[in-house]
Amino acid sequence: MGTFSIWHWLIVLAIVLLLFGRGKIPSLMGDMAKGIKAFKAGMKEDPETPTPIDSSKTAASAETAGEASVKKDEAAQG
């Protein structure tokens, strides 16, 4: 009961060819290759990029926050 001989593999190949036919195997492999390529292309695509933050809005909000803390300090002192 050792390894399979060449005759075993030839019989298996003949059965596979009878079941699937000669033209089916290449078309199945081609379909599988197309699926793999589509999967890889989908993985390479960037998801929707977030919108960039407007720097003028962040600078304005930082200034108002700074002014508020200065006013708070002045009120605490005096």
Number of C-alpha atoms within 10 A of each C-alpha: 3 4 6 8 8 9 9 11 11 11 11 12 12 12 12 13 14 10 10 11 12 11 9 12 13 11 11 12 11 12 12 12 12 12 12 12 12 12 11 11 10 11 10 9 8 7 8 6 6 6 6 6 8 8 9 9 10 10 11 11 12 12 12 11 12 12 12 12 12 12 12 11 11 10 9 8 7 5
